[in-house]
């Protein structure tokens, strides 16, 4: 196993591009993907690897204190990618499924994170392979593990607008869905925040129907999804959120309603609609700001008058 794995990982490309085995294309690596990349497997190496794996037995669930991983499971490249990570990155589905089968109920291996804290499940969602994600769930992977940005696999699916990704997580996490919908990443965003900010309306609607808190606020400034709709000037998103009962009177930590954020922005339809729904005290910018502005203008005018008088006096 060691020889074939070494051959597999030796051909890492240095420019950040990832070549897909059996496909005549390159995928540009993004911040969400690992920096690792491999050339296509040589057929001989691939066959040798499968022969090595066929000699392995499928481990039964056991006490974690007695767990001793097989040698091939301990191997990883310089980016922390295991054989399973690499098989998923390169969409080598046959190899990925075989490795998952050999790792049934092996939480240590199935949830192992690379240097970007990505598990195989994260990568299956990033690379749009819901069938591999489903196989991982069947084998016992953990959907609550976070990557280096604090994102679960569901966060990633919502951020990239993957309906299939959202679907496979939801279908396989029915008993754990409530906390997944509430989790925030390291920027304080829930899955609903990410879907809203990126304008994925179908996912926004699905998440709300599944029980996501439509009025959840970012911890940094207290924006809700409705505030984000105004920030993005996304009229369709605003109407969708209002349809499902978004609170128009919820304010940010600075005290601003979504309606107040419309002032100075171009979409007047958003403004007019929110004006009709928002309570009067939260429709316009605070008077204190206008008063401060007026006072500043008056003080500036007084200074001009004083300076003018001084000039006249000295002349």
Secondary structure in CASP SS format (residue, H / E / C, confidence):
PFRMAT SS
TARGET T0000
AUTHOR 0000-0000-0000
METHOD secondary structure of the structure
MODEL  1
X C 1.00
X H 1.00
X H 1.00
X H 1.00
X H 1.00
X H 1.00
X H 1.00
X H 1.00
X H 1.00
X H 1.00
X C 1.00
X E 1.00
X C 1.00
X C 1.00
X C 1.00
X C 1.00
X E 1.00
X E 1.00
X E 1.00
X C 1.00
X C 1.00
X C 1.00
X C 1.00
X C 1.00
X C 1.00
X E 1.00
X E 1.00
X E 1.00
X C 1.00
X C 1.00
X C 1.00
X C 1.00
X C 1.00
X C 1.00
X C 1.00
X C 1.00
X C 1.00
X E 1.00
X C 1.00
X C 1.00
X C 1.00
X C 1.00
X H 1.00
X H 1.00
X H 1.00
X H 1.00
X H 1.00
X H 1.00
X H 1.00
X H 1.00
X H 1.00
X H 1.00
X H 1.00
X H 1.00
X C 1.00
X C 1.00
X C 1.00
X C 1.00
X C 1.00
X C 1.00
X C 1.00
X C 1.00
X C 1.00
X H 1.00
X H 1.00
X H 1.00
X C 1.00
X C 1.00
X C 1.00
X C 1.00
X H 1.00
X H 1.00
X H 1.00
X H 1.00
X C 1.00
X C 1.00
X C 1.00
X C 1.00
X C 1.00
X C 1.00
X C 1.00
X C 1.00
X H 1.00
X H 1.00
X H 1.00
X H 1.00
X H 1.00
X H 1.00
X H 1.00
X C 1.00
X C 1.00
X C 1.00
X H 1.00
X H 1.00
X H 1.00
X H 1.00
X H 1.00
X H 1.00
X H 1.00
X H 1.00
X H 1.00
X H 1.00
X C 1.00
X C 1.00
X C 1.00
X C 1.00
X H 1.00
X H 1.00
X H 1.00
X H 1.00
X C 1.00
X C 1.00
X C 1.00
X C 1.00
X C 1.00
X C 1.00
X C 1.00
X C 1.00
X C 1.00
X H 1.00
X H 1.00
X H 1.00
X H 1.00
X H 1.00
X H 1.00
X H 1.00
X C 1.00
X C 1.00
X C 1.00
X H 1.00
X H 1.00
X H 1.00
X H 1.00
X H 1.00
X H 1.00
X H 1.00
X H 1.00
X H 1.00
X H 1.00
X C 1.00
X C 1.00
X C 1.00
X C 1.00
X C 1.00
X C 1.00
X C 1.00
X C 1.00
X C 1.00
X C 1.00
X C 1.00
X C 1.00
X C 1.00
X H 1.00
X H 1.00
X H 1.00
X H 1.00
X H 1.00
X H 1.00
X H 1.00
X H 1.00
X C 1.00
X C 1.00
X H 1.00
X H 1.00
X H 1.00
X H 1.00
X H 1.00
X H 1.00
X H 1.00
X H 1.00
X H 1.00
X H 1.00
X C 1.00
X C 1.00
X C 1.00
X C 1.00
X H 1.00
X H 1.00
X H 1.00
X H 1.00
X H 1.00
X H 1.00
X C 1.00
X C 1.00
X C 1.00
X C 1.00
X C 1.00
X C 1.00
X C 1.00
X C 1.00
X H 1.00
X H 1.00
X H 1.00
X H 1.00
X H 1.00
X H 1.00
X H 1.00
X C 1.00
X C 1.00
X C 1.00
X H 1.00
X H 1.00
X H 1.00
X H 1.00
X H 1.00
X H 1.00
X H 1.00
X H 1.00
X H 1.00
X H 1.00
X C 1.00
X C 1.00
X C 1.00
X C 1.00
X C 1.00
X C 1.00
X C 1.00
X C 1.00
X C 1.00
X C 1.00
X C 1.00
X C 1.00
X C 1.00
X C 1.00
X H 1.00
X H 1.00
X H 1.00
X H 1.00
X H 1.00
X H 1.00
X H 1.00
X C 1.00
X C 1.00
X C 1.00
X H 1.00
X H 1.00
X H 1.00
X H 1.00
X H 1.00
X H 1.00
X H 1.00
X H 1.00
X H 1.00
X C 1.00
X C 1.00
X C 1.00
X C 1.00
X C 1.00
X C 1.00
X C 1.00
X C 1.00
X C 1.00
X C 1.00
X C 1.00
X C 1.00
X C 1.00
X C 1.00
X C 1.00
X C 1.00
X H 1.00
X H 1.00
X H 1.00
X C 1.00
X C 1.00
X C 1.00
X C 1.00
X C 1.00
X H 1.00
X H 1.00
X H 1.00
X H 1.00
X H 1.00
X H 1.00
X H 1.00
X H 1.00
X H 1.00
X H 1.00
X C 1.00
X C 1.00
X H 1.00
X H 1.00
X H 1.00
X C 1.00
X C 1.00
X C 1.00
X C 1.00
X H 1.00
X H 1.00
X H 1.00
X H 1.00
X H 1.00
X H 1.00
X H 1.00
X H 1.00
X H 1.00
X H 1.00
X H 1.00
X H 1.00
X H 1.00
X H 1.00
X H 1.00
X H 1.00
X H 1.00
X H 1.00
X H 1.00
X H 1.00
X H 1.00
X H 1.00
X H 1.00
X H 1.00
X H 1.00
X H 1.00
X H 1.00
X H 1.00
X C 1.00
END
